[in-house]
Amino acid sequence: MSSEPEATTPARRTYSYLGPAGTFTEAALAQVPEARGQVWNPVRNVAEALADVVEGRSDAAMIAIENSVDGGVSTAQDALATMPGLRIVGEYLVPVRFVLVGRPGTTLSDVSLIAAHPVAYAQCLQWLGRELPAHAHLPAASNVASALDMLDGTSNADAAIAPPGILEHHELELLAEDIGDNKDAVTRFVLVSRTVAPPNPTGADKTSLIVELPEEYPGALMEMLEQFATRGINLSLLASRPVGDALGRYRFVIDADGHVLDERMADALLGLRRFSPKMIFLGSYPRADRVINRYPDRYSDDVFVEARDWLRGLISGEPTA
């Protein structure tokens, strides 16, 4: 007697993100189609999220990498520079909006002490100065912790600055919304997995790298940048971070328009590798804004292929036209 094999349920994937529920990072993870219906694991910091990936507890981690107001997230950049075996596989943009919340029944006139993460507080100063000029600030560990500590009595704050998503998870009084000073503020997040082959180019791609200057000499930075400039590659991010072993030693976090499978990008990476053996390829992935990368015709793939064929002909002794 034969029996049909039992169907197996595919194992659910696990995604780590900066928690608890209601954070901007959770909002970024909600944009990942393949993460829906999977296991979401809230963690306390970026290093813990990436360690989950490296050590196999999670399949991927969502981390903040850049803010349009405050610039690069140094903890994330440093972690990616020092933790091997990681690859960026996607990026996501989340508008930065803040709400002022209190315990149920609180009114705006009751507020004199406001809990807020220092970065969030700094981005709401104009509204606070106009609407609550006599308030005092109580620093909080995170945007969500500011509200949760108020709810459970850990802090004596009357109100908290928090992301709008917290209202979906906790019973809070909405005192004011959209209180940020910069209405166009946005945070860029990246989804990080273990090392995998990059996806096929889409024409709207980004390549992330970390490059360490091999030694300090006049023009070293220019020599590094020329690897991109002479191949028509635009840089959307160039940030320096100290290596940490001595004063004056820096590594550079770079986002370059294009894909490693583009001829111009591959050629640039070869040049960078010769220039700096301590180069980390973090990944090529689709841009969040899906804007097609533009470049002059002289940097098209066909031109690079033709030039290689021309050189090959010279070496082999083929007659030239």
C-alpha positions, 0 to 999 in steps of 0.5 A: 500500500502506497501513501501520498507524501505529506505536504510540508509547510515552508519554514517562516522567515525571521526579520529583526528590527529595532523595536518595540512595535510602533517604531519607524523601523517597523514601518520600514519593515512593513514595506517589504512584501516578502516579510509580511506574515513572517516572524518579526523579532524586535531587538534593542539596537543595530548591533543586536539586529545584525548579530542575529543575521550573522549568527543565523537567528534571523534571515534579515534585519532592517536598520536605519542607515541615513536621515535627511536631517541628521545625516548618516547613522554612525552606529549602523555604518560602523557595524557594517564596516566591522561585521563580516558576512553581511549584504544589503539587499534592499532600501526603503524610505520612511517619512519622519512624522512625530506626534505628541501623546499623553496618558488617556485623558491628558490635555495639552494644557496639562503638559509641562514635562515632555519625554523624547529621544534627543534627536526627535526633540531637536526636530520638533523644537520650533513647534514646542517653542511655539505651542509649549514654551514653558515645557521641560525636556526629559531625554528618552532612550528611544522614540517608543520608549519615551511613551512606554516609560510614561505609560508604565510610570517609569518616567514622570513625563506628562507627554511624549514625542513618538512615531505615529505608529505607536497609536496602533499598539498602545492606548494613548491620548493624541495631543498633537500630530505632525509636530516635526519642524521639517515636513520633508524629513525622511529616514532611509533604511536598508534590509541586510541579509547574509552574503548573497549574490546581488539581484539582476540590475534594474537600471535604477540601482545603488551600490554601497561600499566602505573604502579605507584609505590605504595610507595618508598622503596628499591627494589620496581622497581625490585618487579614490574619488577619481575611480568613480569620476572617470567612469561617470558614476555619481555618488549619492552618499560620501561619509567619513568614519574614523577607523579607530586605531589612530588619529587621522585614519578614516574609512569612507561610506559610499553609495554609488549610482549603478550596479556591480554588473554594470560595466562602468561600476565593475571597472570602478570596483576593480580600480578601487580594489587596486587602490585599497585592499580594505574595501567592503562591498555591501551590495547592489540593490534597487533604489527605493525611489526607483529613479533610473540612473542617467549617465553620458553615452561614453560610459555605456556598457557597450563602450566598455565592452568595445574597449576591451575587445579593442585591447584584446585585438592589439594583444593578439595581433589582429589588424586594425582598421 
